[in-house]
Amino acid sequence: MPRVGIILASVRDGRRGEQVARWVAEAAAHRTDAEFELIDLRDHPLPHLETEKPALLTRGAYEDERTSAWAAAIAPCDGYVIVTPEYNHAMPGSLKNAVDHLYVEWNDKAAGFVSYGVDGGVRSVEQLRQLCGVLQLADVAVQASLTLADDFEDRTVFRPRESHARTLDMMLDGVVRWSEALAPLRSTATRPAASGATATDAATAETEIRTRIAGIIQGIRAKDLDALRRIYAPDVVSFDVEPPLQHVGVDAKLKNWARAFTVFDDVSYELRDLAVEVGGDIAFAHAFGRLSGTLATGDRTEGMWVRGTFCFRRIDGAWLVVHDQASLPVDMQAGRPVADLEP
Ligand SMILES: Cc1cc2nc3c(=O)[nH]c(=O)nc-3n(C[C@H](O)[C@H](O)[C@H](O)COP(=O)(O)O)c2cc1C
């Protein structure tokens, strides 16, 4: 089933956009042909684009963890509904800036639009359609355009005219159908044959893996066990720093995380020197990782750096962790782990 992200573009205090996005999400919730989730740009406060290389060239290898988190929200979606206002006859800067931070994450997917404003926000959508061309994002023609005079009581409380519900549904039909129709293109790009795989295929696979790893970091920070579950294979074998010698199966792996989450009140995870190698349907990655935060006791801990290895297998088109290990070096003479090394 396709996954569709409803992107709320306005980040303004007192934004009307929240009411509009809620209306879209409520209509989407009645559908059984796709899964929908709200992606609020306020949850992704990105800096103004300042990287030297455009995302078109870096292809998912983002250094800034805010960009990685944004990529982790956008990449898993098969299509999007962009809920946008119009500012000075243009799309909001928050939206354009967020779009520009990524590239491959948008490719070969579908997008539909809900706009609002004094004049219905139509010029904002015209600009977005122009952007869709270069992003290789298929834009659905039907759009819902809402005006402050006719669709907001006292120009404040959202009360859309009845006809908009049907338009919205038609637009969602289009996004879902095109998201499905473009799936073979996405899987061609991400499924290199064991022989004859192109550099682009491998780069796209690497992007997906980096996005998965960013998803682990995001899942830990949010203490979101469901999000973490989606990243591991059901039969993952994990050699974690904590005993026992191995955790077999995703439930055992998550039990370990659940235990860690009770120790921390507020938890953060930092990753350094991430390297990824892809070969066919198998890939591995290594990095240094550190768990830190505020303990349930109220004390702050900076944690310790561990060596981490992630082994991925592509299963039914999705890269999943089938094995991981986290370890500390051992002082062989003292027989003790060394926990104060830094990358
Ligand atoms: C800086 C600014 C410029 C605006 N320019 C336009 C415009 O060109 N066309 C339009 O239809 N509405 C325009 N509006 C009205 C907005 O569409 C309206 O305030 C809308 O609620 C903004 O969305 P938001 O509340 O979710 O941020 C503008 C609003 C702002 C704040």
The ligand as an ORCA input file, in Angstrom:
! r2SCAN-3c Opt
* xyz 0 1
  C       3.725     37.814      3.923
  C       2.376     37.443      3.400
  C       2.094     37.614      2.074
  C       0.859     37.223      1.558
  N       0.632     37.312      0.226
  C      -0.455     36.744     -0.296
  C      -0.608     36.633     -1.697
  O       0.208     37.066     -2.448
  N      -1.711     36.024     -2.172
  C      -2.673     35.485     -1.352
  O      -3.630     34.918     -1.853
  N      -2.552     35.595     -0.017
  C      -1.470     36.163      0.533
  N      -1.309     36.264      1.882
  C      -2.385     35.781      2.734
  C      -2.122     34.383      3.126
  O      -2.408     33.502      2.092
  C      -2.921     34.027      4.358
  O      -2.473     34.874      5.406
  C      -2.746     32.607      4.790
  O      -3.465     32.366      5.950
  C      -1.298     32.286      5.046
  O      -1.149     30.957      5.435
  P      -0.731     30.546      6.910
  O      -1.672     31.286      7.826
  O      -0.948     29.080      7.008
  O       0.689     30.949      7.081
  C      -0.108     36.668      2.419
  C       0.185     36.529      3.767
  C       1.412     36.879      4.259
  C       1.739     36.633      5.714
*
